[in-house]
């Protein structure tokens, strides 16, 4: 909740820029102290900030921390449920991406706690830079 409150108070661009440094800090805590509490707190704040930013951006069918809504939407709107399957490709892509990320994270975790954190930090930073460029082109301050 703390991360979500922070993310709600700042712009989406600033929120996305916070995730990478927070994950790098969690990596440092994991490497230097080995305790789980600091890693959990820092990653939870990063996730809350990211979720608030994605919510502000209004990306349909892309929940970043809970996949249940996307899976439910896919099933409830399917032809088996007499639905019209709106955005089914995006929903399937989100589910496959989440699963692939979980597999990659589990494989990296076999080597160390810090490795998936640093990979997540690098990817989040790259994403934040890309989103910042997209928002700048659109003239948004989200």
C-alpha positions as CSV (number, residue, x, y, z in Angstrom):
1,X,0.0,0.0,0.0
2,X,2.9,2.4,0.7
3,X,4.2,2.0,-2.8
4,X,0.7,2.5,-4.3
5,X,0.2,5.6,-2.3
6,X,3.6,7.0,-3.5
7,X,2.7,6.0,-7.1
8,X,-0.6,7.7,-6.8
9,X,1.0,11.0,-5.7
10,X,3.7,11.2,-8.5
11,X,3.5,11.1,-12.2
12,X,3.5,7.8,-14.1
13,X,6.8,8.7,-15.7
14,X,8.4,9.4,-12.2
15,X,6.8,6.2,-10.8
16,X,8.2,4.0,-13.6
17,X,11.6,5.6,-13.0
18,X,11.5,4.6,-9.3
19,X,11.2,0.8,-9.8
20,X,14.7,0.1,-11.2
21,X,16.6,1.9,-8.4
22,X,14.4,0.3,-5.7
23,X,15.1,-3.2,-7.2
24,X,18.8,-2.4,-7.3
25,X,18.6,-1.4,-3.6
26,X,16.9,-4.7,-2.9
27,X,19.7,-6.5,-4.8
28,X,22.3,-4.6,-2.6
29,X,20.4,-5.6,0.6
30,X,20.3,-9.2,-0.6
31,X,24.0,-9.3,-1.4
32,X,25.2,-7.3,1.7
33,X,22.9,-8.5,4.4
34,X,21.2,-11.6,3.1
35,X,18.0,-10.9,5.1
36,X,14.6,-11.2,3.5
37,X,12.9,-8.4,5.3
38,X,14.7,-5.5,3.5
39,X,14.3,-7.3,0.1
40,X,10.6,-7.8,0.6
41,X,10.0,-4.2,1.8
42,X,11.9,-2.7,-1.2
43,X,10.3,-4.9,-3.8
44,X,6.8,-4.4,-2.3
45,X,7.2,-0.7,-2.5
46,X,8.5,-1.0,-6.1
47,X,5.5,-3.2,-7.1
48,X,3.0,-0.8,-5.5
49,X,4.5,2.2,-7.3
50,X,4.5,0.3,-10.6
51,X,0.9,-0.9,-10.2
52,X,-0.2,2.6,-9.5
53,X,1.6,3.9,-12.6
54,X,0.1,1.2,-14.9
55,X,-3.3,1.9,-13.4
56,X,-3.0,5.6,-14.2
57,X,-1.9,4.8,-17.8
58,X,-5.1,2.7,-18.2
59,X,-3.6,-0.3,-20.1
60,X,-6.6,-2.6,-20.5
61,X,-6.1,-6.3,-19.6
62,X,-2.6,-5.9,-18.3
63,X,-2.6,-6.3,-14.6
64,X,1.0,-6.4,-13.4
65,X,0.8,-8.0,-10.0
66,X,-2.4,-10.1,-10.2
67,X,-3.1,-12.2,-13.2
68,X,-6.5,-13.3,-12.0
69,X,-8.5,-10.5,-13.7
70,X,-6.9,-11.2,-17.1
71,X,-7.5,-15.0,-16.8
72,X,-11.1,-14.4,-15.7
73,X,-11.7,-11.9,-18.6
74,X,-10.3,-14.4,-21.1
75,X,-12.6,-17.2,-19.8
76,X,-15.7,-15.1,-19.1
77,X,-15.6,-13.4,-22.5
78,X,-14.7,-16.6,-24.5
79,X,-17.0,-18.2,-27.0
80,X,-17.6,-21.1,-24.6
81,X,-19.2,-18.5,-22.3
82,X,-21.1,-17.0,-25.3
83,X,-18.8,-14.0,-25.3
84,X,-17.2,-12.2,-28.3
85,X,-13.5,-12.7,-27.2
86,X,-12.6,-9.0,-27.1
87,X,-8.8,-8.4,-26.9
88,X,-8.1,-12.1,-26.5
89,X,-4.7,-11.9,-28.1
90,X,-3.6,-9.2,-25.6
91,X,-4.9,-11.3,-22.7
92,X,-3.2,-14.5,-23.9
93,X,0.1,-12.5,-24.5
94,X,-0.1,-11.1,-20.9
95,X,-0.7,-14.6,-19.4
96,X,2.2,-16.1,-21.5
97,X,4.5,-13.2,-20.6
98,X,3.7,-13.6,-16.9
99,X,4.3,-17.3,-17.1
100,X,7.6,-16.8,-19.0
101,X,8.8,-14.3,-16.4
102,X,7.9,-16.6,-13.6
103,X,9.9,-19.4,-15.2
104,X,12.9,-17.1,-15.9
105,X,12.8,-15.8,-12.3
106,X,12.7,-19.3,-10.9
107,X,15.7,-20.4,-13.0
108,X,17.6,-17.3,-12.0
109,X,16.7,-17.8,-8.3
110,X,18.4,-21.2,-8.4
111,X,21.7,-19.3,-8.6
112,X,21.1,-16.5,-6.1
113,X,18.4,-14.1,-4.7
114,X,20.3,-11.1,-6.1
115,X,20.4,-12.3,-9.7
116,X,16.6,-12.1,-10.5
117,X,16.5,-8.8,-8.6
118,X,19.2,-7.2,-10.7
119,X,17.7,-8.6,-14.0
120,X,14.3,-7.1,-12.9
121,X,16.0,-3.8,-12.1
122,X,17.7,-3.6,-15.5
123,X,14.5,-4.6,-17.4
124,X,12.4,-2.1,-15.3
125,X,14.8,0.7,-16.0
126,X,14.8,-0.1,-19.7
127,X,11.0,-0.1,-19.7
128,X,10.9,3.2,-17.8
129,X,13.2,4.8,-20.4
130,X,11.0,3.5,-23.3
131,X,7.8,4.6,-21.7
132,X,9.2,8.0,-21.0
133,X,10.1,8.4,-24.6
134,X,6.6,7.3,-25.7
135,X,4.9,9.7,-23.3
136,X,7.2,12.5,-24.4
137,X,6.2,11.9,-28.0
138,X,2.5,12.0,-27.1
139,X,3.0,15.1,-25.1
140,X,1.7,13.4,-21.9
141,X,2.7,14.2,-18.4
142,X,1.0,11.2,-16.9
